[in-house]
Amino acid sequence: MFVRQHFLPSALRRGPHRIGVGLALLAVCFWTSAFAAQVPLPRPRPAEAPARDVAKDEAAGPEQGVQQAEAPKPPEPSACRLALTEAVAIAPSIPPIHAEHGCGGDDLVRLEAVVVSPSQRVALKPPAILRCTMATAIANWVRDDAAPLATKLGSVLSEIDNYDSYECRGRNRIVGAKLSEHGLANALDVRGLKLANGTMLSLTDRHLARETREAVLTSVCTRFMTVLGPGSDWYHEEHIHLDLAERRNNYKICQWGVYDPLPEIAPLMPEDRPAEAPPRPATVETADKTAAPQSASEEPPAEDTDKPAAADSAKSKSKTRSSRKPQ
Ligand SMILES: [Zn+2]
């Protein structure tokens, strides 16, 4: 009996519950070694590999590397973009806009200011969202024509009063109308030019010197494909619309009537008939009533006949080209 106990494993010799523990340990060892044999381990990092930035990897997360690899390359900057440097204008690029109704564009900028010289910038208030080509046309107009005009007037051009630039809408804000050039970021509405001395040159103000308005008109009608102002339609009485619309044969539209101020004194009206005045004969009253409409329809009042004639002469004097095509 003693001999048999001597050759048994120590676990068996110490009792039945120790036998169970021993068998469990053997099973765990066997399972661990079998699993380790199935799962491949990563190969060791090569000695020549660059040092890992552990902090950066953890901050980026596991998917960041994949996204960076798949992100499309940004398009090469256009020739316009390369030419519109900070020596010409402060006009950072903005992401393309592709909105409904065909609105938007690709090569867009936010035109914040035109650089006339290292010491002079002309701000657009507010900044204008425009295609690069339109922003360049505005910058050239300000640098070469508008700023020198302000200098001639004895001041310095400081701001362009921007009434509207990119806006996805139909022409003249009419729903269903043809898409406005504003919807293509290809148009700018200008209300006025502000000088450093505080003067605002409101371009549609009849009291602004005719020479000043005509100088601006000549300049913009030379540079832009469309110019619409007072007299073009009822939508442009308080601002000047400029755009670079493309038309067959490079056809241009320039409609801006430079009008004289309206008379400031209203015509004198006849006084009320005094109470003590004798009554009018009945026959005369009747004759007046019947005659009035007839004479009005045959011969309009003098101011009505004069108005279009004066307007036409002003238009023909000021316009470089005219068209009644609606915009
Ligand atoms: Zn406009």
Residues whose N, C-alpha, C, O or C-beta is under 5 A from the ligand:
A	BS01	ZN	A187 D189 H241
